[in-house]
Amino acid sequence: MITVTEKAKSKIEALRKDANISDDFFLRVAVQGGGCSGLSYKLDFDNEIKKGDQEFDESGYKIVLDMKSFLYLAGTELDFSDGLNGKGFNFINPNASRTCGCGESFSV
């Protein structure tokens, strides 16, 4: 399961509203190859469930991951920071053995 902090949910909803994306879209969280540590995180809005997708309801908010990404991200918390030390989404991933300095990529 992936959890999403209230601050991250607020930012996701603001992005959805700004882009005029309808409520039938959900948040797709994924892992892809790349970044300075080997794997990077990807967030996007989607409205199509694919075979093997894992679906979670996080306080009324739907989050979907493909099975491969789920294996890397199980137990992860998605947060958002807008402080002086950086702005953006942060993944607190208990499965990562190493994370790059910017926090956008990891390895296991």
N, C-alpha and C positions, 0 to 999 in steps of 0.2 A: 504494500500500500504506500501511496505518496500522500503526505499531508501538505497543506497549503496554509500559510499564516494569513491572518486577517489583512495585514498590510499588502501581501502579494495578491490576495483576492481583490482588494480595492483597486490595485494597479491594473490587474487583468480586466476588470470591469470597465475601467476608464479607457483602456486601449480598445476594448470591444466597442464602446460607445463612440469614441473618436473615429474609428474606422467604419462605423455604421454596420457592424456585423450583428446579425440577428441572434436571438436567444437559442435557436436550434443548433448553433455551433457549440462545440465543447473545446476544452483545452487538450491538445495532443502534446505529450511530453515524450521526447525520444533521445536516444544516444546515437551518435554517428562517429565514424572515424575522422580524426583530425585534431587540430589543436596541438599545443606544445607538449602535452602529456599523453597524447595518443587517442583519446576519446573526448568528444565534446557534447554538450547538452544542446537540445533544440526544443523550442517552444513554438507552437503554431495553433491557430484555430482551424478546426476541421468539422465536417458534419457527416462523415462517412465512416462507419465501423467496418473494419476489415476482419477477415477470419483470423482467429487467434488473439485478437486484441483483448487486453485486460481493462475492465472498466471499474472505476471507483467513484463513489459519491462522497465528496468532501464537503460536508455541511451544506448540501443542496447544490453543490457545484460539481459538474461531471468532468472527470479527468480520464483520459484514455492513453494507454501505452501498448505498443506492440510487445510480443513476448520477449524478444531479445532485449529490448530496452528495460523491460520490467526486471529481468534478471540482474541487470546492473544497478537499477534504481530502487529496489525494494527497501522500504524503510527511510527513504529520502524525504527531507522537508524542503519545500520551496518557500523562500522568503524574498522580500524586496527591501532594498536599502536606498535611501535618497540622501544619505549623509555626506559629510565632507570627504570621507575616505573612499568614496566611490558610489556610483549610482547604478542600480540595475537589479536584476533577479539573481539570487544566490541559492545554490543547491548545497544543502548540508547532507552529504551522502556518506552513510556509514560504511559503504562497500568500497570506497575509494582508498587505495593505499597511498596515493600521491595525488596532489592537486597543484596545478600551476599557480603562479603568483596572482594572476587576475581572477582565478576561480572559474574560468570558463571551460577548462578541460581537466581531465583526470585520467588515472590509470588504476587498474585493479591488480 
